[in-house]
Amino acid sequence: MMQRITHPFRVDGKVALVTGAARGIGACSARLLAEAGAKVVVTDVESDLAEQVAREIRQAGGEAFARHLDVTDEEQWRAAIAEAVQTFGGIDVVVNNAGVENMNLVEDTSLRDWRQVMSVNSDGVFLGVKHAILAMKPGGVSGRGGSIINMASICAMVALRGAGSYSAAKAAITNLTKMAAVECGQNRYGIRVNSIHPGVVLTELVKAGMEGSAKKGLFKSAAEAQAAYEAMHPIGRLGEPQDIAHAVLYLASDASSFMTGAEVVVDGGFIAQ
C-alpha cells in the first residue's frame, strides 16, 4: 500500500512540551501538535490561560495538561520535564517559544530592560535546551532522543529599528542552537536541534510592541508601525501564528529527520530583499 504523504508529518506517540503556550505562536503550536497526534504539556507563566489552551485540546479529543513555567527558573524546568515524563511516559519534543520584547533604541535601553529581555529570551532557551538534552539523551529520564525547536527571529539576521536587545537575544539563540545540534549529533544522542526565524507575526506581543514603539517615538502610531512592517514583507502581509506553527510541526515530526542545526526562515520574504 502506498504510504500517505501526510504520514511523516504526524507526531503520534510523541510527547511535546511548549513554552509560552498560553497565547500566540505557542498556543497555536500546542494545538497543532495535539491535532497531529502528540501529547502536549502546555506551559506558561500565565497559568489560567495555559489551562484554557490545554482544556481546548482535551475537548477536541487530544491529550494535554497545563503547568506554570517561568523559563528563567532552572528548578521549574526540572520539575516540568519530570512531570511530563511521569504523566506521559517520556519527552520527545521541546519547543522553546517563550519570549518578551522591549522596543527601544540602543542608546535609550536601560541595563534593567536589557537584562530582562536577555533573561527570558536567551537564558530561558538555554535552560530549555539543557534540560531537554539531559532528559532525551541515552540514560536520561526519557532517553529516546527527540527534537528541540528554538524560536529565534529574523532579528537575529538583520537589523530592525528599535529591536536591539531582542535581536541580541535571538542571535544568541541561533548560535546556541547550532552548538547544541553539533554536540548532540557528534555524541550520537539522537537529538536534533533547530531554530525557527519568523518575520513579523501579528500576535498580542507584537501588537504591544507596535504600541510601545509609537509611545517611544519610533513611529507616529501603532497603525503606522504595522503598515511599515507589512511593507517590509514582499508577500504583502504580516505572518499569522499558524504560519509558524506549521514549521514547528515539521521540525517536531520525522519529516525533518535529516535536519539539525538549521535556521528555518518563515518570513514572507523579509530577508530576501
Phi and psi restraints in degrees (value plus and minus 20) as a CYANA .aco file:
   2 MET   PHI     -88.4   -48.4
   2 MET   PSI     112.7   152.7
   3 GLN   PHI     -91.2   -51.2
   3 GLN   PSI     114.6   154.6
   4 ARG   PHI     -83.2   -43.2
   4 ARG   PSI     118.6   158.6
   5 ILE   PHI     -84.3   -44.3
   5 ILE   PSI     -44.5    -4.5
   6 THR   PHI     -99.8   -59.8
   6 THR   PSI     -33.8     6.2
   7 HIS   PHI     -76.7   -36.7
   7 HIS   PSI     -65.4   -25.4
   8 PRO   PHI     -82.6   -42.6
   8 PRO   PSI     -37.9     2.1
   9 PHE   PHI    -110.7   -70.7
   9 PHE   PSI     -21.6    18.4
  10 ARG   PHI     -97.9   -57.9
  10 ARG   PSI     133.7   173.7
  11 VAL   PHI    -148.3  -108.3
  11 VAL   PSI      14.7    54.7
  12 ASP   PHI     -77.2   -37.2
  12 ASP   PSI     114.9   154.9
  13 GLY   PHI      64.2   104.2
  13 GLY   PSI     -28.8    11.2
  14 LYS   PHI    -107.5   -67.5
  14 LYS   PSI     132.1   172.1
  15 VAL   PHI    -133.2   -93.2
  15 VAL   PSI     105.4   145.4
  16 ALA   PHI    -141.8  -101.8
  16 ALA   PSI     115.6   155.6
  17 LEU   PHI    -132.7   -92.7
  17 LEU   PSI     107.3   147.3
  18 VAL   PHI    -140.0  -100.0
  18 VAL   PSI     107.3   147.3
  19 THR   PHI    -113.3   -73.3
  19 THR   PSI     137.8   177.8
  20 GLY   PHI      38.2    78.2
  20 GLY   PSI      17.9    57.9
  21 ALA   PHI    -117.1   -77.1
  21 ALA   PSI      -7.3    32.7
  22 ALA   PHI     -97.2   -57.2
  22 ALA   PSI     -41.6    -1.6
  23 ARG   PHI    -179.9  -139.9
  23 ARG   PSI     154.8   194.8
  24 GLY   PHI      39.1    79.1
  24 GLY   PSI    -159.7  -119.7
  25 ILE   PHI     -80.3   -40.3
  25 ILE   PSI     -60.5   -20.5
  26 GLY   PHI     -82.9   -42.9
  26 GLY   PSI     -66.5   -26.5
  27 ALA   PHI     -84.0   -44.0
  27 ALA   PSI     -63.8   -23.8
  28 CYS   PHI     -83.0   -43.0
  28 CYS   PSI     -60.0   -20.0
  29 SER   PHI     -85.8   -45.8
  29 SER   PSI     -62.3   -22.3
  30 ALA   PHI     -81.1   -41.1
  30 ALA   PSI     -65.2   -25.2
  31 ARG   PHI     -83.6   -43.6
  31 ARG   PSI     -63.0   -23.0
  32 LEU   PHI     -88.0   -48.0
  32 LEU   PSI     -61.2   -21.2
  33 LEU   PHI     -81.1   -41.1
  33 LEU   PSI     -61.3   -21.3
  34 ALA   PHI     -85.1   -45.1
  34 ALA   PSI     -62.1   -22.1
  35 GLU   PHI     -81.1   -41.1
  35 GLU   PSI     -52.7   -12.7
  36 ALA   PHI    -107.1   -67.1
  36 ALA   PSI     -15.7    24.3
  37 GLY   PHI      93.9   133.9
  37 GLY   PSI     -22.9    17.1
  38 ALA   PHI    -102.8   -62.8
  38 ALA   PSI     134.4   174.4
  39 LYS   PHI    -111.6   -71.6
  39 LYS   PSI     110.5   150.5
  40 VAL   PHI    -140.8  -100.8
  40 VAL   PSI     114.2   154.2
  41 VAL   PHI    -121.8   -81.8
  41 VAL   PSI      92.8   132.8
  42 VAL   PHI    -113.9   -73.9
  42 VAL   PSI      92.2   132.2
  43 THR   PHI    -140.4  -100.4
  43 THR   PSI     127.8   167.8
  44 ASP   PHI    -193.7  -153.7
  44 ASP   PSI     144.2   184.2
  45 VAL   PHI     -98.3   -58.3
  45 VAL   PSI     -39.4     0.6
  46 GLU   PHI    -111.8   -71.8
  46 GLU   PSI      65.2   105.2
  47 SER   PHI     -81.3   -41.3
  47 SER   PSI     -61.8   -21.8
  48 ASP   PHI     -84.2   -44.2
  48 ASP   PSI     -63.1   -23.1
  49 LEU   PHI     -88.2   -48.2
  49 LEU   PSI     -56.0   -16.0
  50 ALA   PHI     -83.4   -43.4
  50 ALA   PSI     -62.2   -22.2
  51 GLU   PHI     -83.3   -43.3
  51 GLU   PSI     -56.0   -16.0
  52 GLN   PHI     -82.9   -42.9
  52 GLN   PSI     -62.5   -22.5
  53 VAL   PHI     -84.0   -44.0
  53 VAL   PSI     -64.3   -24.3
  54 ALA   PHI     -82.4   -42.4
  54 ALA   PSI     -59.3   -19.3
  55 ARG   PHI     -84.2   -44.2
  55 ARG   PSI     -62.2   -22.2
  56 GLU   PHI     -81.0   -41.0
  56 GLU   PSI     -59.4   -19.4
  57 ILE   PHI     -84.4   -44.4
  57 ILE   PSI     -64.7   -24.7
  58 ARG   PHI     -84.3   -44.3
  58 ARG   PSI     -60.5   -20.5
  59 GLN   PHI     -84.8   -44.8
  59 GLN   PSI     -46.6    -6.6
  60 ALA   PHI    -105.7   -65.7
  60 ALA   PSI     -17.4    22.6
  61 GLY   PHI      79.1   119.1
  61 GLY   PSI     -16.6    23.4
  62 GLY   PHI    -112.0   -72.0
  62 GLY   PSI    -199.1  -159.1
  63 GLU   PHI    -137.6   -97.6
  63 GLU   PSI     106.9   146.9
  64 ALA   PHI    -183.6  -143.6
  64 ALA   PSI     132.3   172.3
  65 PHE   PHI    -160.9  -120.9
  65 PHE   PSI     136.5   176.5
  66 ALA   PHI    -125.5   -85.5
  66 ALA   PSI     130.3   170.3
  67 ARG   PHI    -168.8  -128.8
  67 ARG   PSI     118.1   158.1
  68 HIS   PHI     -88.8   -48.8
  68 HIS   PSI     110.8   150.8
  69 LEU   PHI    -166.6  -126.6
  69 LEU   PSI      93.1   133.1
  70 ASP   PHI    -108.8   -68.8
  70 ASP   PSI      89.6   129.6
  71 VAL   PHI     -86.5   -46.5
  71 VAL   PSI     -32.3     7.7
  72 THR   PHI    -107.7   -67.7
  72 THR   PSI     -22.3    17.7
  73 ASP   PHI    -125.8   -85.8
  73 ASP   PSI      90.1   130.1
  74 GLU   PHI     -84.0   -44.0
  74 GLU   PSI     -56.4   -16.4
  75 GLU   PHI     -85.0   -45.0
  75 GLU   PSI     -56.3   -16.3
  76 GLN   PHI     -87.7   -47.7
  76 GLN   PSI     -53.7   -13.7
  77 TRP   PHI     -83.3   -43.3
  77 TRP   PSI     -66.6   -26.6
  78 ARG   PHI     -77.9   -37.9
  78 ARG   PSI     -64.0   -24.0
  79 ALA   PHI     -87.9   -47.9
  79 ALA   PSI     -59.4   -19.4
  80 ALA   PHI     -85.9   -45.9
  80 ALA   PSI     -63.6   -23.6
  81 ILE   PHI     -82.9   -42.9
  81 ILE   PSI     -64.1   -24.1
  82 ALA   PHI     -81.6   -41.6
  82 ALA   PSI     -60.9   -20.9
  83 GLU   PHI     -88.8   -48.8
  83 GLU   PSI     -56.6   -16.6
  84 ALA   PHI     -81.3   -41.3
  84 ALA   PSI     -64.3   -24.3
  85 VAL   PHI     -87.7   -47.7
  85 VAL   PSI     -62.8   -22.8
  86 GLN   PHI     -85.7   -45.7
  86 GLN   PSI     -60.4   -20.4
  87 THR   PHI    -100.5   -60.5
  87 THR   PSI     -63.4   -23.4
  88 PHE   PHI    -131.7   -91.7
  88 PHE   PSI     -21.8    18.2
  89 GLY   PHI      69.0   109.0
  89 GLY   PSI     -11.8    28.2
  90 GLY   PHI     143.4   183.4
  90 GLY   PSI    -195.1  -155.1
  91 ILE   PHI    -165.8  -125.8
  91 ILE   PSI     104.3   144.3
  92 ASP   PHI    -137.7   -97.7
  92 ASP   PSI     -45.5    -5.5
  93 VAL   PHI    -157.6  -117.6
  93 VAL   PSI     110.7   150.7
  94 VAL   PHI    -144.8  -104.8
  94 VAL   PSI     102.5   142.5
  95 VAL   PHI    -127.7   -87.7
  95 VAL   PSI      86.7   126.7
  96 ASN   PHI    -106.6   -66.6
  96 ASN   PSI      66.5   106.5
  97 ASN   PHI    -125.9   -85.9
  97 ASN   PSI     -44.3    -4.3
  98 ALA   PHI     -77.5   -37.5
  98 ALA   PSI     117.7   157.7
  99 GLY   PHI    -186.0  -146.0
  99 GLY   PSI     143.2   183.2
 100 VAL   PHI    -153.3  -113.3
 100 VAL   PSI     140.9   180.9
 101 GLU   PHI    -144.6  -104.6
 101 GLU   PSI     134.7   174.7
 102 ASN   PHI    -169.5  -129.5
 102 ASN   PSI      74.0   114.0
 103 MET   PHI     -96.9   -56.9
 103 MET   PSI     101.7   141.7
 104 ASN   PHI    -188.1  -148.1
 104 ASN   PSI     132.9   172.9
 105 LEU   PHI     -85.4   -45.4
 105 LEU   PSI     131.2   171.2
 106 VAL   PHI     -75.0   -35.0
 106 VAL   PSI     -63.3   -23.3
 107 GLU   PHI     -86.0   -46.0
 107 GLU   PSI     -40.2    -0.2
 108 ASP   PHI    -124.9   -84.9
 108 ASP   PSI     -15.7    24.3
 109 THR   PHI    -106.5   -66.5
 109 THR   PSI     105.4   145.4
 110 SER   PHI     -99.0   -59.0
 110 SER   PSI     136.8   176.8
 111 LEU   PHI     -82.5   -42.5
 111 LEU   PSI     -56.1   -16.1
 112 ARG   PHI     -81.7   -41.7
 112 ARG   PSI     -65.9   -25.9
 113 ASP   PHI     -85.9   -45.9
 113 ASP   PSI     -61.0   -21.0
 114 TRP   PHI     -76.4   -36.4
 114 TRP   PSI     -68.3   -28.3
 115 ARG   PHI     -86.7   -46.7
 115 ARG   PSI     -53.7   -13.7
 116 GLN   PHI     -84.9   -44.9
 116 GLN   PSI     -66.6   -26.6
 117 VAL   PHI     -84.1   -44.1
 117 VAL   PSI     -64.4   -24.4
 118 MET   PHI     -85.4   -45.4
 118 MET   PSI     -57.1   -17.1
 119 SER   PHI     -81.8   -41.8
 119 SER   PSI     -70.7   -30.7
 120 VAL   PHI     -94.3   -54.3
 120 VAL   PSI     -69.9   -29.9
 121 ASN   PHI     -97.6   -57.6
 121 ASN   PSI     -51.9   -11.9
 122 SER   PHI    -124.8   -84.8
 122 SER   PSI     -76.3   -36.3
 123 ASP   PHI     -79.8   -39.8
 123 ASP   PSI     -61.5   -21.5
 124 GLY   PHI     -81.7   -41.7
 124 GLY   PSI     -59.8   -19.8
 125 VAL   PHI     -90.4   -50.4
 125 VAL   PSI     -61.2   -21.2
 126 PHE   PHI     -74.2   -34.2
 126 PHE   PSI     -67.7   -27.7
 127 LEU   PHI     -85.2   -45.2
 127 LEU   PSI     -58.4   -18.4
 128 GLY   PHI     -83.5   -43.5
 128 GLY   PSI     -63.3   -23.3
 129 VAL   PHI     -84.8   -44.8
 129 VAL   PSI     -67.5   -27.5
 130 LYS   PHI     -76.8   -36.8
 130 LYS   PSI     -70.7   -30.7
 131 HIS   PHI     -98.9   -58.9
 131 HIS   PSI     -44.0    -4.0
 132 ALA   PHI     -86.5   -46.5
 132 ALA   PSI     -64.1   -24.1
 133 ILE   PHI     -81.5   -41.5
 133 ILE   PSI     -67.1   -27.1
 134 LEU   PHI     -78.4   -38.4
 134 LEU   PSI     -56.3   -16.3
 135 ALA   PHI     -98.7   -58.7
 135 ALA   PSI     -58.2   -18.2
 136 MET   PHI    -105.4   -65.4
 136 MET   PSI     -46.3    -6.3
 137 LYS   PHI     -89.6   -49.6
 137 LYS   PSI     141.7   181.7
 138 PRO   PHI     -73.7   -33.7
 138 PRO   PSI     110.4   150.4
 139 GLY   PHI      70.1   110.1
 139 GLY   PSI     -28.2    11.8
 140 GLY   PHI     -97.6   -57.6
 140 GLY   PSI     155.5   195.5
 141 VAL   PHI     -85.6   -45.6
 141 VAL   PSI     -42.9    -2.9
 142 SER   PHI    -123.9   -83.9
 142 SER   PSI     -74.2   -34.2
 143 GLY   PHI      50.1    90.1
 143 GLY   PSI       1.4    41.4
 144 ARG   PHI    -143.1  -103.1
 144 ARG   PSI       2.7    42.7
 145 GLY   PHI      54.9    94.9
 145 GLY   PSI    -190.9  -150.9
 146 GLY   PHI     140.2   180.2
 146 GLY   PSI    -187.5  -147.5
 147 SER   PHI    -148.0  -108.0
 147 SER   PSI     107.3   147.3
 148 ILE   PHI    -129.8   -89.8
 148 ILE   PSI     107.5   147.5
 149 ILE   PHI    -142.0  -102.0
 149 ILE   PSI      97.4   137.4
 150 ASN   PHI    -126.6   -86.6
 150 ASN   PSI     108.7   148.7
 151 MET   PHI    -105.7   -65.7
 151 MET   PSI      84.6   124.6
 152 ALA   PHI    -117.9   -77.9
 152 ALA   PSI    -156.0  -116.0
 153 SER   PHI    -193.8  -153.8
 153 SER   PSI     137.8   177.8
 154 ILE   PHI     -82.8   -42.8
 154 ILE   PSI     -39.3     0.7
 155 CYS   PHI     -86.9   -46.9
 155 CYS   PSI     -34.2     5.8
 156 ALA   PHI     -97.7   -57.7
 156 ALA   PSI     -32.3     7.7
 157 MET   PHI    -134.4   -94.4
 157 MET   PSI     -51.4   -11.4
 158 VAL   PHI    -153.8  -113.8
 158 VAL   PSI     141.9   181.9
 159 ALA   PHI    -104.9   -64.9
 159 ALA   PSI     112.1   152.1
 160 LEU   PHI    -145.2  -105.2
 160 LEU   PSI     100.4   140.4
 161 ARG   PHI     -69.6   -29.6
 161 ARG   PSI     105.6   145.6
 162 GLY   PHI      68.7   108.7
 162 GLY   PSI     -20.5    19.5
 163 ALA   PHI    -129.6   -89.6
 163 ALA   PSI      16.3    56.3
 164 GLY   PHI     -80.5   -40.5
 164 GLY   PSI     -75.2   -35.2
 165 SER   PHI     -88.1   -48.1
 165 SER   PSI     -58.9   -18.9
 166 TYR   PHI     -82.6   -42.6
 166 TYR   PSI     -64.7   -24.7
 167 SER   PHI     -82.1   -42.1
 167 SER   PSI     -62.7   -22.7
 168 ALA   PHI     -82.7   -42.7
 168 ALA   PSI     -62.1   -22.1
 169 ALA   PHI     -85.6   -45.6
 169 ALA   PSI     -62.1   -22.1
 170 LYS   PHI     -89.7   -49.7
 170 LYS   PSI     -52.3   -12.3
 171 ALA   PHI     -86.0   -46.0
 171 ALA   PSI     -58.4   -18.4
 172 ALA   PHI     -81.8   -41.8
 172 ALA   PSI     -61.3   -21.3
 173 ILE   PHI     -80.6   -40.6
 173 ILE   PSI     -61.0   -21.0
 174 THR   PHI     -79.6   -39.6
 174 THR   PSI     -68.5   -28.5
 175 ASN   PHI     -95.9   -55.9
 175 ASN   PSI     -51.9   -11.9
 176 LEU   PHI     -80.3   -40.3
 176 LEU   PSI     -61.6   -21.6
 177 THR   PHI     -77.3   -37.3
 177 THR   PSI     -66.8   -26.8
 178 LYS   PHI     -84.8   -44.8
 178 LYS   PSI     -63.2   -23.2
 179 MET   PHI     -82.1   -42.1
 179 MET   PSI     -66.2   -26.2
 180 ALA   PHI     -84.6   -44.6
 180 ALA   PSI     -58.1   -18.1
 181 ALA   PHI     -82.6   -42.6
 181 ALA   PSI     -65.2   -25.2
 182 VAL   PHI     -85.0   -45.0
 182 VAL   PSI     -65.7   -25.7
 183 GLU   PHI     -82.4   -42.4
 183 GLU   PSI     -65.9   -25.9
 184 CYS   PHI     -85.2   -45.2
 184 CYS   PSI     -58.2   -18.2
 185 GLY   PHI     -86.8   -46.8
 185 GLY   PSI     -67.9   -27.9
 186 GLN   PHI     -85.5   -45.5
 186 GLN   PSI     -50.4   -10.4
 187 ASN   PHI    -104.8   -64.8
 187 ASN   PSI     -20.6    19.4
 188 ARG   PHI      36.6    76.6
 188 ARG   PSI      26.6    66.6
 189 TYR   PHI    -102.6   -62.6
 189 TYR   PSI     -36.3     3.7
 190 GLY   PHI      53.8    93.8
 190 GLY   PSI       4.4    44.4
 191 ILE   PHI    -134.6   -94.6
 191 ILE   PSI     107.4   147.4
 192 ARG   PHI    -123.2   -83.2
 192 ARG   PSI     123.1   163.1
 193 VAL   PHI    -153.0  -113.0
 193 VAL   PSI      99.5   139.5
 194 ASN   PHI    -155.3  -115.3
 194 ASN   PSI     139.1   179.1
 195 SER   PHI    -138.9   -98.9
 195 SER   PSI     127.9   167.9
 196 ILE   PHI    -130.8   -90.8
 196 ILE   PSI     117.9   157.9
 197 HIS   PHI    -142.3  -102.3
 197 HIS   PSI      67.8   107.8
 198 PRO   PHI     -93.1   -53.1
 198 PRO   PSI     133.8   173.8
 199 GLY   PHI     -97.0   -57.0
 199 GLY   PSI    -177.6  -137.6
 200 VAL   PHI     -96.6   -56.6
 200 VAL   PSI      99.3   139.3
 201 VAL   PHI    -130.4   -90.4
 201 VAL   PSI     112.0   152.0
 202 LEU   PHI     -98.4   -58.4
 202 LEU   PSI      63.0   103.0
 203 THR   PHI    -132.7   -92.7
 203 THR   PSI     153.0   193.0
 204 GLU   PHI     -82.1   -42.1
 204 GLU   PSI     -55.5   -15.5
 205 LEU   PHI     -82.3   -42.3
 205 LEU   PSI     -64.1   -24.1
 206 VAL   PHI     -89.6   -49.6
 206 VAL   PSI     -59.5   -19.5
 207 LYS   PHI     -79.9   -39.9
 207 LYS   PSI     -62.9   -22.9
 208 ALA   PHI     -83.9   -43.9
 208 ALA   PSI     -57.6   -17.6
 209 GLY   PHI     -83.7   -43.7
 209 GLY   PSI     -58.3   -18.3
 210 MET   PHI     -85.1   -45.1
 210 MET   PSI     -62.5   -22.5
 211 GLU   PHI     -84.4   -44.4
 211 GLU   PSI     -60.1   -20.1
 212 GLY   PHI     -84.7   -44.7
 212 GLY   PSI     -58.1   -18.1
 213 SER   PHI     -82.3   -42.3
 213 SER   PSI     -59.4   -19.4
 214 ALA   PHI     -87.6   -47.6
 214 ALA   PSI     -61.7   -21.7
 215 LYS   PHI     -84.2   -44.2
 215 LYS   PSI     -51.0   -11.0
 216 LYS   PHI    -110.4   -70.4
 216 LYS   PSI     -16.4    23.6
 217 GLY   PHI      65.4   105.4
 217 GLY   PSI     -12.3    27.7
 218 LEU   PHI     -92.5   -52.5
 218 LEU   PSI     -49.0    -9.0
 219 PHE   PHI    -158.0  -118.0
 219 PHE   PSI     141.3   181.3
 220 LYS   PHI     -92.3   -52.3
 220 LYS   PSI     -49.6    -9.6
 221 SER   PHI    -177.9  -137.9
 221 SER   PSI     147.0   187.0
 222 ALA   PHI     -84.3   -44.3
 222 ALA   PSI     -55.3   -15.3
 223 ALA   PHI     -84.4   -44.4
 223 ALA   PSI     -59.8   -19.8
 224 GLU   PHI     -85.6   -45.6
 224 GLU   PSI     -59.3   -19.3
 225 ALA   PHI     -81.7   -41.7
 225 ALA   PSI     -65.2   -25.2
 226 GLN   PHI     -83.4   -43.4
 226 GLN   PSI     -62.1   -22.1
 227 ALA   PHI     -82.8   -42.8
 227 ALA   PSI     -59.2   -19.2
 228 ALA   PHI     -85.6   -45.6
 228 ALA   PSI     -62.6   -22.6
 229 TYR   PHI     -87.0   -47.0
 229 TYR   PSI     -59.5   -19.5
 230 GLU   PHI     -80.3   -40.3
 230 GLU   PSI     -59.7   -19.7
 231 ALA   PHI     -86.4   -46.4
 231 ALA   PSI     -41.2    -1.2
 232 MET   PHI     -98.4   -58.4
 232 MET   PSI     -29.9    10.1
 233 HIS   PHI    -128.8   -88.8
 233 HIS   PSI      86.3   126.3
 234 PRO   PHI     -74.6   -34.6
 234 PRO   PSI     -45.4    -5.4
 235 ILE   PHI     -88.3   -48.3
 235 ILE   PSI     -36.4     3.6
 236 GLY   PHI      76.7   116.7
 236 GLY   PSI     -10.5    29.5
 237 ARG   PHI    -176.9  -136.9
 237 ARG   PSI     147.0   187.0
 238 LEU   PHI    -103.0   -63.0
 238 LEU   PSI     143.0   183.0
 239 GLY   PHI     -94.3   -54.3
 239 GLY   PSI     140.0   180.0
 240 GLU   PHI    -134.9   -94.9
 240 GLU   PSI     132.9   172.9
 241 PRO   PHI     -71.2   -31.2
 241 PRO   PSI     -57.5   -17.5
 242 GLN   PHI     -86.5   -46.5
 242 GLN   PSI     -45.9    -5.9
 243 ASP   PHI     -80.6   -40.6
 243 ASP   PSI     -57.9   -17.9
 244 ILE   PHI    -104.3   -64.3
 244 ILE   PSI     -55.0   -15.0
 245 ALA   PHI     -80.5   -40.5
 245 ALA   PSI     -55.1   -15.1
 246 HIS   PHI     -82.8   -42.8
 246 HIS   PSI     -58.1   -18.1
 247 ALA   PHI     -88.1   -48.1
 247 ALA   PSI     -56.6   -16.6
 248 VAL   PHI     -80.0   -40.0
 248 VAL   PSI     -67.9   -27.9
 249 LEU   PHI     -80.0   -40.0
 249 LEU   PSI     -63.4   -23.4
 250 TYR   PHI     -77.4   -37.4
 250 TYR   PSI     -68.0   -28.0
 251 LEU   PHI     -91.2   -51.2
 251 LEU   PSI     -45.6    -5.6
 252 ALA   PHI     -96.7   -56.7
 252 ALA   PSI     -45.9    -5.9
 253 SER   PHI    -109.7   -69.7
 253 SER   PSI     148.7   188.7
 254 ASP   PHI     -92.4   -52.4
 254 ASP   PSI     -28.9    11.1
 255 ALA   PHI     -83.2   -43.2
 255 ALA   PSI     -42.2    -2.2
 256 SER   PHI    -128.4   -88.4
 256 SER   PSI       9.1    49.1
 257 SER   PHI     -83.2   -43.2
 257 SER   PSI     -38.4     1.6
 258 PHE   PHI    -123.7   -83.7
 258 PHE   PSI      -4.6    35.4
 259 MET   PHI    -130.0   -90.0
 259 MET   PSI     104.7   144.7
 260 THR   PHI    -175.5  -135.5
 260 THR   PSI     125.5   165.5
 261 GLY   PHI      52.7    92.7
 261 GLY   PSI      -4.4    35.6
 262 ALA   PHI    -112.6   -72.6
 262 ALA   PSI     132.8   172.8
 263 GLU   PHI    -125.5   -85.5
 263 GLU   PSI      85.5   125.5
 264 VAL   PHI    -113.0   -73.0
 264 VAL   PSI      87.3   127.3
 265 VAL   PHI    -112.6   -72.6
 265 VAL   PSI     102.7   142.7
 266 VAL   PHI    -147.5  -107.5
 266 VAL   PSI      65.6   105.6
 267 ASP   PHI    -157.2  -117.2
 267 ASP   PSI      -5.1    34.9
 268 GLY   PHI      40.1    80.1
 268 GLY   PSI       3.5    43.5
 269 GLY   PHI      69.4   109.4
 269 GLY   PSI     -12.0    28.0
 270 PHE   PHI     -72.3   -32.3
 270 PHE   PSI     -73.4   -33.4
 271 ILE   PHI    -106.8   -66.8
 271 ILE   PSI     -19.4    20.6
 272 ALA   PHI     -99.8   -59.8
 272 ALA   PSI     -33.3     6.7
